[in-house]
Amino acid sequence: MPATSHIEKHFTASESVRDVVIGMADGLTVPFALAAGLSAAVQSTDVIVTAGLAEVVAGAIAMGLGGYLAARTDAEHYAAEESRENYEIENIRAREIKEVETLFRGYGLEGNALQNVVNAIASDRKRWIDFMMRFELGLERPDPKRAPVSAATIGGSYIVGGLIPLIPYMLVRDIATALQISIIATGLALLCFGAIKGQFTGVNKLRSALQTLLVGGLAAGAAYWLAHLFG
Amino acid sequence: MPATSHIEKHFTASESVRDVVIGMADGLTVPFALAAGLSAAVQSTDVIVTAGLAEVVAGAIAMGLGGYLAARTDAEHYAAEESRENYEIENIRAREIKEVETLFRGYGLEGNALQNVVNAIASDRKRWIDFMMRFELGLERPDPKRAPVSAATIGGSYIVGGLIPLIPYMLVRDIATALQISIIATGLALLCFGAIKGQFTGVNKLRSALQTLLVGGLAAGAAYWLAHLFG
């Protein structure tokens, strides 16, 4: 068995894939639902296209900048916790040692074996901090370059996803026809997107495709019903 | 020093707070930006209210169900990885032992001390699996009840956030006046929300408040500009 097989089997969605999924899931759903909803309430595709594009740009910026700030907050949170661990190892060393002991006692270590592990980890400050960050707090060091890439990926995916339901309203002037084409185009896109998402998250592809279609359909149905009430 | 102080110092946003933040960040931003954008393009507050409510319900469903499915996927992913670790411990035990060894060698353990730790962890199958899940894969056991609660929290927060910018358009028929009230009300809400978010994520409250306001303002400005071009 090749050495890489183990890693491949445990493959989970990379952060970029996760960002595409975050952006596209909402991008395919909300502008589609908004346009479908407005189809029940207005007389001109112009209003639908204007509202749809305003929503797409607002959503892309809100989600993209939101992702940027979240990634930055993660990095700051990590740095703050790291310097706190450093401070604690410096100033309340005895209690930090106890924390490592407690952790390994939970895995059945006792006596000399326990002391050996704790001494080994505590012998190197940098390693000790790394251990506490990972195993006590469950934090992984974030990639400092991730924030802008994450923002662009989420925002771009939202725009790509959001244009699919809107293009029919740009090309066809009859609202009912445009709505039908938008439903078919977006339905297919949701199915494909759901299947690809399933592939990356390890969920059954068919189920993921149908679930994604269902979310889009429910959102659009509710928006249509609400706009119909008010329109 | 009381026993809880250490936990409190390391306090990070709970999952419910995170869900409120996810829902409200977008809820306060996107409907506000959409309404502001449409103010530049349409002649009636009715269209703005209809489009805004359609967006709010679509966004709440898309984000809420998205959160539901994400929480479910996390739980399934954990279960799948857990049964894989179980299989590997059963069938390729020698390699799993090596993985534990490698992990502790990275923390400076050698010889007998290393063997003692590895033996202790490998002596109890359940504990061993738990160890691999947490320390090799970095996965924590998800709470099975989280999915529906997460969905309702995200969706509800989106609706609460989204109604704030829309209410002025429901009460005032003059678009320019409604837009001004909406900007002031949403601006204040974004500042408060940003400050509270800063409190929970450990970021400076003033900076978090201004950042949140900036995201909302940029999204609304871009939507306004785009709708103005097309309207």
Chai-1 contact restraints between the chains, C-beta under 6 A:
chainA,res_idxA,chainB,res_idxB,connection_type,confidence,min_distance_angstrom,max_distance_angstrom,comment,restraint_id
A,A25,B,G66,contact,1.0,0.0,6.0,A-B,restraint_1
A,D26,B,A62,contact,1.0,0.0,6.0,A-B,restraint_2
A,T29,B,A62,contact,1.0,0.0,6.0,A-B,restraint_3
A,V30,B,A58,contact,1.0,0.0,6.0,A-B,restraint_4
A,V30,B,G59,contact,1.0,0.0,6.0,A-B,restraint_5
A,V30,B,A62,contact,1.0,0.0,6.0,A-B,restraint_6
A,A33,B,A58,contact,1.0,0.0,6.0,A-B,restraint_7
A,L34,B,A54,contact,1.0,0.0,6.0,A-B,restraint_8
A,L34,B,E55,contact,1.0,0.0,6.0,A-B,restraint_9
A,L34,B,A58,contact,1.0,0.0,6.0,A-B,restraint_10
A,G37,B,A54,contact,1.0,0.0,6.0,A-B,restraint_11
A,L38,B,A51,contact,1.0,0.0,6.0,A-B,restraint_12
A,A41,B,T50,contact,1.0,0.0,6.0,A-B,restraint_13
A,T50,B,A41,contact,1.0,0.0,6.0,A-B,restraint_14
A,T50,B,A227,contact,1.0,0.0,6.0,A-B,restraint_15
A,T50,B,F230,contact,1.0,0.0,6.0,A-B,restraint_16
A,T50,B,G231,contact,1.0,0.0,6.0,A-B,restraint_17
A,A51,B,L38,contact,1.0,0.0,6.0,A-B,restraint_18
A,A51,B,A51,contact,1.0,0.0,6.0,A-B,restraint_19
A,L53,B,L226,contact,1.0,0.0,6.0,A-B,restraint_20
A,A54,B,L34,contact,1.0,0.0,6.0,A-B,restraint_21
A,A54,B,G37,contact,1.0,0.0,6.0,A-B,restraint_22
A,A54,B,A223,contact,1.0,0.0,6.0,A-B,restraint_23
A,A54,B,L226,contact,1.0,0.0,6.0,A-B,restraint_24
A,A54,B,A227,contact,1.0,0.0,6.0,A-B,restraint_25
A,E55,B,L34,contact,1.0,0.0,6.0,A-B,restraint_26
A,V57,B,A222,contact,1.0,0.0,6.0,A-B,restraint_27
A,V57,B,A223,contact,1.0,0.0,6.0,A-B,restraint_28
A,V57,B,L226,contact,1.0,0.0,6.0,A-B,restraint_29
A,A58,B,V30,contact,1.0,0.0,6.0,A-B,restraint_30
A,A58,B,A33,contact,1.0,0.0,6.0,A-B,restraint_31
A,A58,B,L34,contact,1.0,0.0,6.0,A-B,restraint_32
A,A58,B,A219,contact,1.0,0.0,6.0,A-B,restraint_33
A,A58,B,A223,contact,1.0,0.0,6.0,A-B,restraint_34
A,G59,B,V30,contact,1.0,0.0,6.0,A-B,restraint_35
A,I61,B,L218,contact,1.0,0.0,6.0,A-B,restraint_36
A,I61,B,A219,contact,1.0,0.0,6.0,A-B,restraint_37
A,I61,B,A222,contact,1.0,0.0,6.0,A-B,restraint_38
A,A62,B,D26,contact,1.0,0.0,6.0,A-B,restraint_39
A,A62,B,T29,contact,1.0,0.0,6.0,A-B,restraint_40
A,A62,B,V30,contact,1.0,0.0,6.0,A-B,restraint_41
A,A62,B,A219,contact,1.0,0.0,6.0,A-B,restraint_42
A,L65,B,V215,contact,1.0,0.0,6.0,A-B,restraint_43
A,G66,B,A25,contact,1.0,0.0,6.0,A-B,restraint_44
A,L69,B,Q211,contact,1.0,0.0,6.0,A-B,restraint_45
A,T73,B,T201,contact,1.0,0.0,6.0,A-B,restraint_46
A,T73,B,V203,contact,1.0,0.0,6.0,A-B,restraint_47
A,H77,B,G202,contact,1.0,0.0,6.0,A-B,restraint_48
A,Y107,B,I121,contact,1.0,0.0,6.0,A-B,restraint_49
A,Y107,B,R127,contact,1.0,0.0,6.0,A-B,restraint_50
A,G108,B,A120,contact,1.0,0.0,6.0,A-B,restraint_51
A,L109,B,A120,contact,1.0,0.0,6.0,A-B,restraint_52
A,A113,B,N116,contact,1.0,0.0,6.0,A-B,restraint_53
A,N116,B,A113,contact,1.0,0.0,6.0,A-B,restraint_54
A,V117,B,V117,contact,1.0,0.0,6.0,A-B,restraint_55
A,A120,B,G108,contact,1.0,0.0,6.0,A-B,restraint_56
A,A120,B,L109,contact,1.0,0.0,6.0,A-B,restraint_57
A,I121,B,Y107,contact,1.0,0.0,6.0,A-B,restraint_58
A,R127,B,Y107,contact,1.0,0.0,6.0,A-B,restraint_59
A,T201,B,T73,contact,1.0,0.0,6.0,A-B,restraint_60
A,G202,B,H77,contact,1.0,0.0,6.0,A-B,restraint_61
A,V203,B,T73,contact,1.0,0.0,6.0,A-B,restraint_62
A,Q211,B,L69,contact,1.0,0.0,6.0,A-B,restraint_63
A,V215,B,L65,contact,1.0,0.0,6.0,A-B,restraint_64
A,L218,B,I61,contact,1.0,0.0,6.0,A-B,restraint_65
A,A219,B,A58,contact,1.0,0.0,6.0,A-B,restraint_66
A,A219,B,I61,contact,1.0,0.0,6.0,A-B,restraint_67
A,A219,B,A62,contact,1.0,0.0,6.0,A-B,restraint_68
A,A222,B,V57,contact,1.0,0.0,6.0,A-B,restraint_69
A,A222,B,I61,contact,1.0,0.0,6.0,A-B,restraint_70
A,A223,B,A54,contact,1.0,0.0,6.0,A-B,restraint_71
A,A223,B,V57,contact,1.0,0.0,6.0,A-B,restraint_72
A,A223,B,A58,contact,1.0,0.0,6.0,A-B,restraint_73
A,L226,B,L53,contact,1.0,0.0,6.0,A-B,restraint_74
A,L226,B,A54,contact,1.0,0.0,6.0,A-B,restraint_75
A,L226,B,V57,contact,1.0,0.0,6.0,A-B,restraint_76
A,A227,B,T50,contact,1.0,0.0,6.0,A-B,restraint_77
A,A227,B,A54,contact,1.0,0.0,6.0,A-B,restraint_78
A,F230,B,T50,contact,1.0,0.0,6.0,A-B,restraint_79
A,G231,B,T50,contact,1.0,0.0,6.0,A-B,restraint_80
